[in-house]
Amino acid sequence: MSSLAPQVRKHLAADALFGLVRHGFARIPAYHSNAGEISLSDALMAALAMFSLKSPSLLAYDKQRAEGNLSTIYGIERVPCDT
C-alpha cells in the first residue's frame, strides 16, 4: 500500500492570499493627486498588517515597521509612518 502525499495548495498560503488582497486593493481608484505620496494599496495593506499582526500598541507596530518586516511579509513598498 503506497502513501500519497497530500496536494500542496499554494493558493492558500499566506503569500498568495496577501497577493490576492493587494491585487484587490490595487483595483480601487485613488483620487489624490500627490505623485510622491504613499499609494492607496500600500496604505490599505499597512492597515491590514496592523490588524493581522495584533500588535499590543501602535509603538510596537511602528517597531515592526522600522525593522522592515512589513515590506517583506506584506509586500508594502512604502510603509506609512507618523513623520
mmCIF file of the N, C-alpha and C atoms, coordinates in Angstrom:
data_MODEL
# 
_entry.id   MODEL 
# 
loop_
_atom_site.group_PDB 
_atom_site.id 
_atom_site.type_symbol 
_atom_site.label_atom_id 
_atom_site.label_alt_id 
_atom_site.label_comp_id 
_atom_site.label_asym_id 
_atom_site.label_entity_id 
_atom_site.label_seq_id 
_atom_site.pdbx_PDB_ins_code 
_atom_site.Cartn_x 
_atom_site.Cartn_y 
_atom_site.Cartn_z 
_atom_site.occupancy 
_atom_site.B_iso_or_equiv 
_atom_site.pdbx_formal_charge 
_atom_site.auth_seq_id 
_atom_site.auth_comp_id 
_atom_site.auth_asym_id 
_atom_site.auth_atom_id 
_atom_site.pdbx_PDB_model_num 
ATOM 1   N N  . MET A 1 1  ? 0.835  -1.165 0.000  1.00 0.00 ? 1  MET A N  1 
ATOM 2   C CA . MET A 1 1  ? 0.000  0.000  0.000  1.00 0.00 ? 1  MET A CA 1 
ATOM 3   C C  . MET A 1 1  ? 0.889  1.240  0.000  1.00 0.00 ? 1  MET A C  1 
ATOM 4   N N  . SER A 1 2  ? 0.720  2.071  -0.974 1.00 0.00 ? 2  SER A N  1 
ATOM 5   C CA . SER A 1 2  ? 1.552  3.266  -1.060 1.00 0.00 ? 2  SER A CA 1 
ATOM 6   C C  . SER A 1 2  ? 0.841  4.459  -0.430 1.00 0.00 ? 2  SER A C  1 
ATOM 7   N N  . SER A 1 3  ? 1.611  5.305  0.180  1.00 0.00 ? 3  SER A N  1 
ATOM 8   C CA . SER A 1 3  ? 1.024  6.507  0.773  1.00 0.00 ? 3  SER A CA 1 
ATOM 9   C C  . SER A 1 3  ? 1.253  7.683  -0.169 1.00 0.00 ? 3  SER A C  1 
ATOM 10  N N  . LEU A 1 4  ? 0.223  8.411  -0.405 1.00 0.00 ? 4  LEU A N  1 
ATOM 11  C CA . LEU A 1 4  ? 0.308  9.565  -1.285 1.00 0.00 ? 4  LEU A CA 1 
ATOM 12  C C  . LEU A 1 4  ? 0.411  10.830 -0.450 1.00 0.00 ? 4  LEU A C  1 
ATOM 13  N N  . ALA A 1 5  ? 1.301  11.676 -0.838 1.00 0.00 ? 5  ALA A N  1 
ATOM 14  C CA . ALA A 1 5  ? 1.428  12.956 -0.154 1.00 0.00 ? 5  ALA A CA 1 
ATOM 15  C C  . ALA A 1 5  ? 0.259  13.844 -0.552 1.00 0.00 ? 5  ALA A C  1 
ATOM 16  N N  . PRO A 1 6  ? -0.283 14.603 0.380  1.00 0.00 ? 6  PRO A N  1 
ATOM 17  C CA . PRO A 1 6  ? -1.399 15.484 0.032  1.00 0.00 ? 6  PRO A CA 1 
ATOM 18  C C  . PRO A 1 6  ? -0.940 16.569 -0.945 1.00 0.00 ? 6  PRO A C  1 
ATOM 19  N N  . GLN A 1 7  ? -1.861 16.978 -1.806 1.00 0.00 ? 7  GLN A N  1 
ATOM 20  C CA . GLN A 1 7  ? -1.523 18.033 -2.757 1.00 0.00 ? 7  GLN A CA 1 
ATOM 21  C C  . GLN A 1 7  ? -1.295 19.345 -2.017 1.00 0.00 ? 7  GLN A C  1 
ATOM 22  N N  . VAL A 1 8  ? -0.307 20.057 -2.455 1.00 0.00 ? 8  VAL A N  1 
ATOM 23  C CA . VAL A 1 8  ? 0.007  21.341 -1.849 1.00 0.00 ? 8  VAL A CA 1 
ATOM 24  C C  . VAL A 1 8  ? -0.918 22.385 -2.459 1.00 0.00 ? 8  VAL A C  1 
ATOM 25  N N  . ARG A 1 9  ? -1.538 23.156 -1.628 1.00 0.00 ? 9  ARG A N  1 
ATOM 26  C CA . ARG A 1 9  ? -2.443 24.207 -2.087 1.00 0.00 ? 9  ARG A CA 1 
ATOM 27  C C  . ARG A 1 9  ? -1.737 25.546 -1.937 1.00 0.00 ? 9  ARG A C  1 
ATOM 28  N N  . LYS A 1 10 ? -0.953 25.882 -2.931 1.00 0.00 ? 10 LYS A N  1 
ATOM 29  C CA . LYS A 1 10 ? -0.153 27.099 -2.870 1.00 0.00 ? 10 LYS A CA 1 
ATOM 30  C C  . LYS A 1 10 ? -1.011 28.352 -2.860 1.00 0.00 ? 10 LYS A C  1 
ATOM 31  N N  . HIS A 1 11 ? -2.223 28.263 -3.416 1.00 0.00 ? 11 HIS A N  1 
ATOM 32  C CA . HIS A 1 11 ? -3.093 29.432 -3.431 1.00 0.00 ? 11 HIS A CA 1 
ATOM 33  C C  . HIS A 1 11 ? -3.662 29.739 -2.048 1.00 0.00 ? 11 HIS A C  1 
ATOM 34  N N  . LEU A 1 12 ? -3.503 28.831 -1.090 1.00 0.00 ? 12 LEU A N  1 
ATOM 35  C CA . LEU A 1 12 ? -3.970 29.059 0.273  1.00 0.00 ? 12 LEU A CA 1 
ATOM 36  C C  . LEU A 1 12 ? -2.848 29.487 1.211  1.00 0.00 ? 12 LEU A C  1 
ATOM 37  N N  . ALA A 1 13 ? -1.645 29.622 0.694  1.00 0.00 ? 13 ALA A N  1 
ATOM 38  C CA . ALA A 1 13 ? -0.525 30.083 1.516  1.00 0.00 ? 13 ALA A CA 1 
ATOM 39  C C  . ALA A 1 13 ? -0.675 31.578 1.801  1.00 0.00 ? 13 ALA A C  1 
ATOM 40  N N  . ALA A 1 14 ? -0.046 32.039 2.850  1.00 0.00 ? 14 ALA A N  1 
ATOM 41  C CA . ALA A 1 14 ? -0.167 33.442 3.242  1.00 0.00 ? 14 ALA A CA 1 
ATOM 42  C C  . ALA A 1 14 ? 0.320  34.378 2.138  1.00 0.00 ? 14 ALA A C  1 
ATOM 43  N N  . ASP A 1 15 ? 1.418  34.036 1.487  1.00 0.00 ? 15 ASP A N  1 
ATOM 44  C CA . ASP A 1 15 ? 1.932  34.893 0.415  1.00 0.00 ? 15 ASP A CA 1 
ATOM 45  C C  . ASP A 1 15 ? 0.920  35.057 -0.709 1.00 0.00 ? 15 ASP A C  1 
ATOM 46  N N  . ALA A 1 16 ? 0.271  33.972 -1.092 1.00 0.00 ? 16 ALA A N  1 
ATOM 47  C CA . ALA A 1 16 ? -0.715 34.033 -2.168 1.00 0.00 ? 16 ALA A CA 1 
ATOM 48  C C  . ALA A 1 16 ? -1.952 34.819 -1.745 1.00 0.00 ? 16 ALA A C  1 
ATOM 49  N N  . LEU A 1 17 ? -2.389 34.634 -0.498 1.00 0.00 ? 17 LEU A N  1 
ATOM 50  C CA . LEU A 1 17 ? -3.559 35.361 -0.024 1.00 0.00 ? 17 LEU A CA 1 
ATOM 51  C C  . LEU A 1 17 ? -3.277 36.852 0.089  1.00 0.00 ? 17 LEU A C  1 
ATOM 52  N N  . PHE A 1 18 ? -2.090 37.220 0.569  1.00 0.00 ? 18 PHE A N  1 
ATOM 53  C CA . PHE A 1 18 ? -1.734 38.639 0.637  1.00 0.00 ? 18 PHE A CA 1 
ATOM 54  C C  . PHE A 1 18 ? -1.620 39.225 -0.767 1.00 0.00 ? 18 PHE A C  1 
ATOM 55  N N  . GLY A 1 19 ? -1.152 38.435 -1.713 1.00 0.00 ? 19 GLY A N  1 
ATOM 56  C CA . GLY A 1 19 ? -1.087 38.888 -3.100 1.00 0.00 ? 19 GLY A CA 1 
ATOM 57  C C  . GLY A 1 19 ? -2.467 39.155 -3.675 1.00 0.00 ? 19 GLY A C  1 
ATOM 58  N N  . LEU A 1 20 ? -3.427 38.276 -3.371 1.00 0.00 ? 20 LEU A N  1 
ATOM 59  C CA . LEU A 1 20 ? -4.793 38.491 -3.825 1.00 0.00 ? 20 LEU A CA 1 
ATOM 60  C C  . LEU A 1 20 ? -5.410 39.746 -3.215 1.00 0.00 ? 20 LEU A C  1 
ATOM 61  N N  . VAL A 1 21 ? -5.154 39.948 -1.937 1.00 0.00 ? 21 VAL A N  1 
ATOM 62  C CA . VAL A 1 21 ? -5.669 41.156 -1.270 1.00 0.00 ? 21 VAL A CA 1 
ATOM 63  C C  . VAL A 1 21 ? -5.037 42.395 -1.877 1.00 0.00 ? 21 VAL A C  1 
ATOM 64  N N  . ARG A 1 22 ? -3.715 42.361 -2.096 1.00 0.00 ? 22 ARG A N  1 
ATOM 65  C CA . ARG A 1 22 ? -3.021 43.507 -2.699 1.00 0.00 ? 22 ARG A CA 1 
ATOM 66  C C  . ARG A 1 22 ? -3.567 43.786 -4.091 1.00 0.00 ? 22 ARG A C  1 
ATOM 67  N N  . HIS A 1 23 ? -3.825 42.751 -4.867 1.00 0.00 ? 23 HIS A N  1 
ATOM 68  C CA . HIS A 1 23 ? -4.378 42.926 -6.210 1.00 0.00 ? 23 HIS A CA 1 
ATOM 69  C C  . HIS A 1 23 ? -5.766 43.575 -6.132 1.00 0.00 ? 23 HIS A C  1 
ATOM 70  N N  . GLY A 1 24 ? -6.560 43.165 -5.166 1.00 0.00 ? 24 GLY A N  1 
ATOM 71  C CA . GLY A 1 24 ? -7.874 43.779 -4.971 1.00 0.00 ? 24 GLY A CA 1 
ATOM 72  C C  . GLY A 1 24 ? -7.765 45.233 -4.556 1.00 0.00 ? 24 GLY A C  1 
ATOM 73  N N  . PHE A 1 25 ? -6.821 45.536 -3.664 1.00 0.00 ? 25 PHE A N  1 
ATOM 74  C CA . PHE A 1 25 ? -6.614 46.920 -3.248 1.00 0.00 ? 25 PHE A CA 1 
ATOM 75  C C  . PHE A 1 25 ? -6.117 47.790 -4.404 1.00 0.00 ? 25 PHE A C  1 
ATOM 76  N N  . ALA A 1 26 ? -5.318 47.222 -5.298 1.00 0.00 ? 26 ALA A N  1 
ATOM 77  C CA . ALA A 1 26 ? -4.788 47.983 -6.431 1.00 0.00 ? 26 ALA A CA 1 
ATOM 78  C C  . ALA A 1 26 ? -5.889 48.376 -7.410 1.00 0.00 ? 26 ALA A C  1 
ATOM 79  N N  . ARG A 1 27 ? -6.982 47.652 -7.403 1.00 0.00 ? 27 ARG A N  1 
ATOM 80  C CA . ARG A 1 27 ? -8.084 47.959 -8.313 1.00 0.00 ? 27 ARG A CA 1 
ATOM 81  C C  . ARG A 1 27 ? -8.950 49.108 -7.822 1.00 0.00 ? 27 ARG A C  1 
ATOM 82  N N  . ILE A 1 28 ? -8.797 49.527 -6.561 1.00 0.00 ? 28 ILE A N  1 
ATOM 83  C CA . ILE A 1 28 ? -9.566 50.653 -6.019 1.00 0.00 ? 28 ILE A CA 1 
ATOM 84  C C  . ILE A 1 28 ? -8.964 51.947 -6.561 1.00 0.00 ? 28 ILE A C  1 
ATOM 85  N N  . PRO A 1 29 ? -9.782 52.802 -7.186 1.00 0.00 ? 29 PRO A N  1 
ATOM 86  C CA . PRO A 1 29 ? -9.226 54.048 -7.738 1.00 0.00 ? 29 PRO A CA 1 
ATOM 87  C C  . PRO A 1 29 ? -8.800 55.016 -6.636 1.00 0.00 ? 29 PRO A C  1 
ATOM 88  N N  . ALA A 1 30 ? -7.655 55.628 -6.825 1.00 0.00 ? 30 ALA A N  1 
ATOM 89  C CA . ALA A 1 30 ? -7.136 56.629 -5.885 1.00 0.00 ? 30 ALA A CA 1 
ATOM 90  C C  . ALA A 1 30 ? -7.430 58.012 -6.455 1.00 0.00 ? 30 ALA A C  1 
ATOM 91  N N  . TYR A 1 31 ? -8.057 58.841 -5.661 1.00 0.00 ? 31 TYR A N  1 
ATOM 92  C CA . TYR A 1 31 ? -8.458 60.155 -6.142 1.00 0.00 ? 31 TYR A CA 1 
ATOM 93  C C  . TYR A 1 31 ? -7.571 61.278 -5.619 1.00 0.00 ? 31 TYR A C  1 
ATOM 94  N N  . HIS A 1 32 ? -6.371 60.968 -5.193 1.00 0.00 ? 32 HIS A N  1 
ATOM 95  C CA . HIS A 1 32 ? -5.454 62.019 -4.751 1.00 0.00 ? 32 HIS A CA 1 
ATOM 96  C C  . HIS A 1 32 ? -4.450 62.292 -5.866 1.00 0.00 ? 32 HIS A C  1 
ATOM 97  N N  . SER A 1 33 ? -3.909 63.494 -5.872 1.00 0.00 ? 33 SER A N  1 
ATOM 98  C CA . SER A 1 33 ? -3.029 63.890 -6.974 1.00 0.00 ? 33 SER A CA 1 
ATOM 99  C C  . SER A 1 33 ? -1.553 63.941 -6.583 1.00 0.00 ? 33 SER A C  1 
ATOM 100 N N  . ASN A 1 34 ? -1.208 63.582 -5.369 1.00 0.00 ? 34 ASN A N  1 
ATOM 101 C CA . ASN A 1 34 ? 0.185  63.631 -4.926 1.00 0.00 ? 34 ASN A CA 1 
ATOM 102 C C  . ASN A 1 34 ? 0.943  62.421 -5.453 1.00 0.00 ? 34 ASN A C  1 
ATOM 103 N N  . ALA A 1 35 ? 1.831  62.653 -6.411 1.00 0.00 ? 35 ALA A N  1 
ATOM 104 C CA . ALA A 1 35 ? 2.564  61.553 -7.034 1.00 0.00 ? 35 ALA A CA 1 
ATOM 105 C C  . ALA A 1 35 ? 3.627  60.963 -6.110 1.00 0.00 ? 35 ALA A C  1 
ATOM 106 N N  . GLY A 1 36 ? 4.201  61.752 -5.213 1.00 0.00 ? 36 GLY A N  1 
ATOM 107 C CA . GLY A 1 36 ? 5.277  61.276 -4.356 1.00 0.00 ? 36 GLY A CA 1 
ATOM 108 C C  . GLY A 1 36 ? 4.806  60.656 -3.059 1.00 0.00 ? 36 GLY A C  1 
ATOM 109 N N  . GLU A 1 37 ? 3.524  60.645 -2.822 1.00 0.00 ? 37 GLU A N  1 
ATOM 110 C CA . GLU A 1 37 ? 2.988  60.115 -1.575 1.00 0.00 ? 37 GLU A CA 1 
ATOM 111 C C  . GLU A 1 37 ? 2.863  58.598 -1.629 1.00 0.00 ? 37 GLU A C  1 
ATOM 112 N N  . ILE A 1 38 ? 2.411  58.032 -0.549 1.00 0.00 ? 38 ILE A N  1 
ATOM 113 C CA . ILE A 1 38 ? 2.224  56.593 -0.426 1.00 0.00 ? 38 ILE A CA 1 
ATOM 114 C C  . ILE A 1 38 ? 0.996  56.176 -1.235 1.00 0.00 ? 38 ILE A C  1 
ATOM 115 N N  . SER A 1 39 ? 1.108  55.072 -1.950 1.00 0.00 ? 39 SER A N  1 
ATOM 116 C CA . SER A 1 39 ? -0.012 54.612 -2.768 1.00 0.00 ? 39 SER A CA 1 
ATOM 117 C C  . SER A 1 39 ? -1.152 54.117 -1.876 1.00 0.00 ? 39 SER A C  1 
ATOM 118 N N  . LEU A 1 40 ? -2.343 54.135 -2.430 1.00 0.00 ? 40 LEU A N  1 
ATOM 119 C CA . LEU A 1 40 ? -3.514 53.691 -1.679 1.00 0.00 ? 40 LEU A CA 1 
ATOM 120 C C  . LEU A 1 40 ? -3.400 52.216 -1.313 1.00 0.00 ? 40 LEU A C  1 
ATOM 121 N N  . SER A 1 41 ? -2.889 51.400 -2.216 1.00 0.00 ? 41 SER A N  1 
ATOM 122 C CA . SER A 1 41 ? -2.762 49.971 -1.908 1.00 0.00 ? 41 SER A CA 1 
ATOM 123 C C  . SER A 1 41 ? -1.750 49.728 -0.790 1.00 0.00 ? 41 SER A C  1 
ATOM 124 N N  . ASP A 1 42 ? -0.666 50.524 -0.737 1.00 0.00 ? 42 ASP A N  1 
ATOM 125 C CA . ASP A 1 42 ? 0.292  50.390 0.367  1.00 0.00 ? 42 ASP A CA 1 
ATOM 126 C C  . ASP A 1 42 ? -0.344 50.802 1.695  1.00 0.00 ? 42 ASP A C  1 
ATOM 127 N N  . ALA A 1 43 ? -1.142 51.871 1.684  1.00 0.00 ? 43 ALA A N  1 
ATOM 128 C CA . ALA A 1 43 ? -1.802 52.318 2.908  1.00 0.00 ? 43 ALA A CA 1 
ATOM 129 C C  . ALA A 1 43 ? -2.809 51.277 3.396  1.00 0.00 ? 43 ALA A C  1 
ATOM 130 N N  . LEU A 1 44 ? -3.553 50.686 2.475  1.00 0.00 ? 44 LEU A N  1 
ATOM 131 C CA . LEU A 1 44 ? -4.536 49.675 2.859  1.00 0.00 ? 44 LEU A CA 1 
ATOM 132 C C  . LEU A 1 44 ? -3.856 48.389 3.337  1.00 0.00 ? 44 LEU A C  1 
ATOM 133 N N  . MET A 1 45 ? -2.749 48.013 2.697  1.00 0.00 ? 45 MET A N  1 
ATOM 134 C CA . MET A 1 45 ? -2.009 46.831 3.149  1.00 0.00 ? 45 MET A CA 1 
ATOM 135 C C  . MET A 1 45 ? -1.395 47.073 4.530  1.00 0.00 ? 45 MET A C  1 
ATOM 136 N N  . ALA A 1 46 ? -0.956 48.303 4.806  1.00 0.00 ? 46 ALA A N  1 
ATOM 137 C CA . ALA A 1 46 ? -0.409 48.625 6.123  1.00 0.00 ? 46 ALA A CA 1 
ATOM 138 C C  . ALA A 1 46 ? -1.498 48.521 7.188  1.00 0.00 ? 46 ALA A C  1 
ATOM 139 N N  . ALA A 1 47 ? -2.722 48.940 6.851  1.00 0.00 ? 47 ALA A N  1 
ATOM 140 C CA . ALA A 1 47 ? -3.836 48.806 7.796  1.00 0.00 ? 47 ALA A CA 1 
ATOM 141 C C  . ALA A 1 47 ? -4.151 47.330 8.043  1.00 0.00 ? 47 ALA A C  1 
ATOM 142 N N  . LEU A 1 48 ? -4.136 46.532 6.982  1.00 0.00 ? 48 LEU A N  1 
ATOM 143 C CA . LEU A 1 48 ? -4.345 45.094 7.136  1.00 0.00 ? 48 LEU A CA 1 
ATOM 144 C C  . LEU A 1 48 ? -3.254 44.491 8.017  1.00 0.00 ? 48 LEU A C  1 
ATOM 145 N N  . ALA A 1 49 ? -2.022 44.897 7.806  1.00 0.00 ? 49 ALA A N  1 
ATOM 146 C CA . ALA A 1 49 ? -0.902 44.384 8.602  1.00 0.00 ? 49 ALA A CA 1 
ATOM 147 C C  . ALA A 1 49 ? -1.064 44.756 10.071 1.00 0.00 ? 49 ALA A C  1 
ATOM 148 N N  . MET A 1 50 ? -1.512 45.974 10.337 1.00 0.00 ? 50 MET A N  1 
ATOM 149 C CA . MET A 1 50 ? -1.663 46.419 11.717 1.00 0.00 ? 50 MET A CA 1 
ATOM 150 C C  . MET A 1 50 ? -2.678 45.550 12.454 1.00 0.00 ? 50 MET A C  1 
ATOM 151 N N  . PHE A 1 51 ? -3.762 45.204 11.788 1.00 0.00 ? 51 PHE A N  1 
ATOM 152 C CA . PHE A 1 51 ? -4.779 44.388 12.452 1.00 0.00 ? 51 PHE A CA 1 
ATOM 153 C C  . PHE A 1 51 ? -4.428 42.905 12.458 1.00 0.00 ? 51 PHE A C  1 
ATOM 154 N N  . SER A 1 52 ? -3.776 42.417 11.429 1.00 0.00 ? 52 SER A N  1 
ATOM 155 C CA . SER A 1 52 ? -3.478 40.985 11.402 1.00 0.00 ? 52 SER A CA 1 
ATOM 156 C C  . SER A 1 52 ? -2.286 40.614 12.285 1.00 0.00 ? 52 SER A C  1 
ATOM 157 N N  . LEU A 1 53 ? -1.360 41.538 12.504 1.00 0.00 ? 53 LEU A N  1 
ATOM 158 C CA . LEU A 1 53 ? -0.230 41.254 13.387 1.00 0.00 ? 53 LEU A CA 1 
ATOM 159 C C  . LEU A 1 53 ? -0.598 41.361 14.861 1.00 0.00 ? 53 LEU A C  1 
ATOM 160 N N  . LYS A 1 54 ? -1.703 42.014 15.157 1.00 0.00 ? 54 LYS A N  1 
ATOM 161 C CA . LYS A 1 54 ? -2.217 42.152 16.521 1.00 0.00 ? 54 LYS A CA 1 
ATOM 162 C C  . LYS A 1 54 ? -1.165 42.694 17.476 1.00 0.00 ? 54 LYS A C  1 
ATOM 163 N N  . SER A 1 55 ? -0.543 43.777 17.063 1.00 0.00 ? 55 SER A N  1 
ATOM 164 C CA . SER A 1 55 ? 0.440  44.424 17.927 1.00 0.00 ? 55 SER A CA 1 
ATOM 165 C C  . SER A 1 55 ? -0.268 44.987 19.158 1.00 0.00 ? 55 SER A C  1 
ATOM 166 N N  . PRO A 1 56 ? 0.360  44.909 20.323 1.00 0.00 ? 56 PRO A N  1 
ATOM 167 C CA . PRO A 1 56 ? -0.289 45.397 21.537 1.00 0.00 ? 56 PRO A CA 1 
ATOM 168 C C  . PRO A 1 56 ? -0.430 46.915 21.580 1.00 0.00 ? 56 PRO A C  1 
ATOM 169 N N  . SER A 1 57 ? 0.359  47.623 20.765 1.00 0.00 ? 57 SER A N  1 
ATOM 170 C CA . SER A 1 57 ? 0.274  49.083 20.731 1.00 0.00 ? 57 SER A CA 1 
ATOM 171 C C  . SER A 1 57 ? 0.753  49.575 19.376 1.00 0.00 ? 57 SER A C  1 
ATOM 172 N N  . LEU A 1 58 ? 0.466  50.836 19.093 1.00 0.00 ? 58 LEU A N  1 
ATOM 173 C CA . LEU A 1 58 ? 0.955  51.426 17.851 1.00 0.00 ? 58 LEU A CA 1 
ATOM 174 C C  . LEU A 1 58 ? 2.474  51.553 17.867 1.00 0.00 ? 58 LEU A C  1 
ATOM 175 N N  . LEU A 1 59 ? 3.055  51.706 19.055 1.00 0.00 ? 59 LEU A N  1 
ATOM 176 C CA . LEU A 1 59 ? 4.507  51.769 19.165 1.00 0.00 ? 59 LEU A CA 1 
ATOM 177 C C  . LEU A 1 59 ? 5.140  50.431 18.772 1.00 0.00 ? 59 LEU A C  1 
ATOM 178 N N  . ALA A 1 60 ? 4.538  49.324 19.185 1.00 0.00 ? 60 ALA A N  1 
ATOM 179 C CA . ALA A 1 60 ? 5.045  48.006 18.801 1.00 0.00 ? 60 ALA A CA 1 
ATOM 180 C C  . ALA A 1 60 ? 4.900  47.788 17.302 1.00 0.00 ? 60 ALA A C  1 
ATOM 181 N N  . TYR A 1 61 ? 3.787  48.262 16.736 1.00 0.00 ? 61 TYR A N  1 
ATOM 182 C CA . TYR A 1 61 ? 3.593  48.168 15.285 1.00 0.00 ? 61 TYR A CA 1 
ATOM 183 C C  . TYR A 1 61 ? 4.640  49.005 14.551 1.00 0.00 ? 61 TYR A C  1 
ATOM 184 N N  . ASP A 1 62 ? 4.934  50.194 15.075 1.00 0.00 ? 62 ASP A N  1 
ATOM 185 C CA . ASP A 1 62 ? 5.929  51.059 14.450 1.00 0.00 ? 62 ASP A CA 1 
ATOM 186 C C  . ASP A 1 62 ? 7.315  50.429 14.506 1.00 0.00 ? 62 ASP A C  1 
ATOM 187 N N  . LYS A 1 63 ? 7.601  49.679 15.561 1.00 0.00 ? 63 LYS A N  1 
ATOM 188 C CA . LYS A 1 63 ? 8.892  48.976 15.656 1.00 0.00 ? 63 LYS A CA 1 
ATOM 189 C C  . LYS A 1 63 ? 9.007  47.921 14.558 1.00 0.00 ? 63 LYS A C  1 
ATOM 190 N N  . GLN A 1 64 ? 7.921  47.194 14.285 1.00 0.00 ? 64 GLN A N  1 
ATOM 191 C CA . GLN A 1 64 ? 7.934  46.209 13.209 1.00 0.00 ? 64 GLN A CA 1 
ATOM 192 C C  . GLN A 1 64 ? 8.084  46.902 11.863 1.00 0.00 ? 64 GLN A C  1 
ATOM 193 N N  . ARG A 1 65 ? 7.489  48.071 11.740 1.00 0.00 ? 65 ARG A N  1 
ATOM 194 C CA . ARG A 1 65 ? 7.623  48.844 10.504 1.00 0.00 ? 65 ARG A CA 1 
ATOM 195 C C  . ARG A 1 65 ? 9.081  49.233 10.295 1.00 0.00 ? 65 ARG A C  1 
ATOM 196 N N  . ALA A 1 66 ? 9.727  49.669 11.346 1.00 0.00 ? 66 ALA A N  1 
ATOM 197 C CA . ALA A 1 66 ? 11.116 50.108 11.250 1.00 0.00 ? 66 ALA A CA 1 
ATOM 198 C C  . ALA A 1 66 ? 12.062 48.944 10.946 1.00 0.00 ? 66 ALA A C  1 
ATOM 199 N N  . GLU A 1 67 ? 11.729 47.754 11.395 1.00 0.00 ? 67 GLU A N  1 
ATOM 200 C CA . GLU A 1 67 ? 12.584 46.583 11.159 1.00 0.00 ? 67 GLU A CA 1 
ATOM 201 C C  . GLU A 1 67 ? 12.467 46.051 9.731  1.00 0.00 ? 67 GLU A C  1 
ATOM 202 N N  . GLY A 1 68 ? 11.485 46.501 8.986  1.00 0.00 ? 68 GLY A N  1 
ATOM 203 C CA . GLY A 1 68 ? 11.339 46.080 7.602  1.00 0.00 ? 68 GLY A CA 1 
ATOM 204 C C  . GLY A 1 68 ? 10.511 44.828 7.407  1.00 0.00 ? 68 GLY A C  1 
ATOM 205 N N  . ASN A 1 69 ? 9.878  44.340 8.465  1.00 0.00 ? 69 ASN A N  1 
ATOM 206 C CA . ASN A 1 69 ? 9.082  43.126 8.346  1.00 0.00 ? 69 ASN A CA 1 
ATOM 207 C C  . ASN A 1 69 ? 7.848  43.318 7.476  1.00 0.00 ? 69 ASN A C  1 
ATOM 208 N N  . LEU A 1 70 ? 7.291  44.511 7.472  1.00 0.00 ? 70 LEU A N  1 
ATOM 209 C CA . LEU A 1 70 ? 6.053  44.727 6.734  1.00 0.00 ? 70 LEU A CA 1 
ATOM 210 C C  . LEU A 1 70 ? 6.271  44.644 5.231  1.00 0.00 ? 70 LEU A C  1 
ATOM 211 N N  . SER A 1 71 ? 7.383  45.150 4.762  1.00 0.00 ? 71 SER A N  1 
ATOM 212 C CA . SER A 1 71 ? 7.628  45.068 3.326  1.00 0.00 ? 71 SER A CA 1 
ATOM 213 C C  . SER A 1 71 ? 7.981  43.641 2.910  1.00 0.00 ? 71 SER A C  1 
ATOM 214 N N  . THR A 1 72 ? 8.577  42.885 3.800  1.00 0.00 ? 72 THR A N  1 
ATOM 215 C CA . THR A 1 72 ? 8.914  41.502 3.481  1.00 0.00 ? 72 THR A CA 1 
ATOM 216 C C  . THR A 1 72 ? 7.673  40.614 3.464  1.00 0.00 ? 72 THR A C  1 
ATOM 217 N N  . ILE A 1 73 ? 6.843  40.718 4.477  1.00 0.00 ? 73 ILE A N  1 
ATOM 218 C CA . ILE A 1 73 ? 5.687  39.837 4.614  1.00 0.00 ? 73 ILE A CA 1 
ATOM 219 C C  . ILE A 1 73 ? 4.522  40.290 3.744  1.00 0.00 ? 73 ILE A C  1 
ATOM 220 N N  . TYR A 1 74 ? 4.225  41.580 3.778  1.00 0.00 ? 74 TYR A N  1 
ATOM 221 C CA . TYR A 1 74 ? 3.026  42.094 3.125  1.00 0.00 ? 74 TYR A CA 1 
ATOM 222 C C  . TYR A 1 74 ? 3.286  42.731 1.766  1.00 0.00 ? 74 TYR A C  1 
ATOM 223 N N  . GLY A 1 75 ? 4.523  42.874 1.377  1.00 0.00 ? 75 GLY A N  1 
ATOM 224 C CA . GLY A 1 75 ? 4.839  43.444 0.070  1.00 0.00 ? 75 GLY A CA 1 
ATOM 225 C C  . GLY A 1 75 ? 4.580  44.931 -0.030 1.00 0.00 ? 75 GLY A C  1 
ATOM 226 N N  . ILE A 1 76 ? 4.672  45.628 1.078  1.00 0.00 ? 76 ILE A N  1 
ATOM 227 C CA . ILE A 1 76 ? 4.429  47.068 1.090  1.00 0.00 ? 76 ILE A CA 1 
ATOM 228 C C  . ILE A 1 76 ? 5.702  47.773 0.644  1.00 0.00 ? 76 ILE A C  1 
ATOM 229 N N  . GLU A 1 77 ? 5.606  48.561 -0.413 1.00 0.00 ? 77 GLU A N  1 
ATOM 230 C CA . GLU A 1 77 ? 6.786  49.257 -0.934 1.00 0.00 ? 77 GLU A CA 1 
ATOM 231 C C  . GLU A 1 77 ? 7.181  50.433 -0.057 1.00 0.00 ? 77 GLU A C  1 
ATOM 232 N N  . ARG A 1 78 ? 6.212  51.238 0.315  1.00 0.00 ? 78 ARG A N  1 
ATOM 233 C CA . ARG A 1 78 ? 6.496  52.411 1.155  1.00 0.00 ? 78 ARG A CA 1 
ATOM 234 C C  . ARG A 1 78 ? 5.521  52.389 2.331  1.00 0.00 ? 78 ARG A C  1 
ATOM 235 N N  . VAL A 1 79 ? 6.031  52.067 3.501  1.00 0.00 ? 79 VAL A N  1 
ATOM 236 C CA . VAL A 1 79 ? 5.198  51.903 4.681  1.00 0.00 ? 79 VAL A CA 1 
ATOM 237 C C  . VAL A 1 79 ? 4.884  53.257 5.285  1.00 0.00 ? 79 VAL A C  1 
ATOM 238 N N  . PRO A 1 80 ? 3.624  53.559 5.562  1.00 0.00 ? 80 PRO A N  1 
ATOM 239 C CA . PRO A 1 80 ? 3.270  54.831 6.200  1.00 0.00 ? 80 PRO A CA 1 
ATOM 240 C C  . PRO A 1 80 ? 3.871  54.932 7.591  1.00 0.00 ? 80 PRO A C  1 
ATOM 241 N N  . CYS A 1 81 ? 4.251  56.129 7.979  1.00 0.00 ? 81 CYS A N  1 
ATOM 242 C CA . CYS A 1 81 ? 4.764  56.365 9.327  1.00 0.00 ? 81 CYS A CA 1 
ATOM 243 C C  . CYS A 1 81 ? 4.210  57.691 9.826  1.00 0.00 ? 81 CYS A C  1 
ATOM 244 N N  . ASP A 1 82 ? 4.540  58.056 11.055 1.00 0.00 ? 82 ASP A N  1 
ATOM 245 C CA . ASP A 1 82 ? 3.961  59.254 11.656 1.00 0.00 ? 82 ASP A CA 1 
ATOM 246 C C  . ASP A 1 82 ? 4.712  60.533 11.322 1.00 0.00 ? 82 ASP A C  1 
ATOM 247 N N  . THR A 1 83 ? 5.814  60.465 10.595 1.00 0.00 ? 83 THR A N  1 
ATOM 248 C CA . THR A 1 83 ? 6.547  61.685 10.271 1.00 0.00 ? 83 THR A CA 1 
ATOM 249 C C  . THR A 1 83 ? 6.289  62.123 8.845  1.00 0.00 ? 83 THR A C  1 
# 
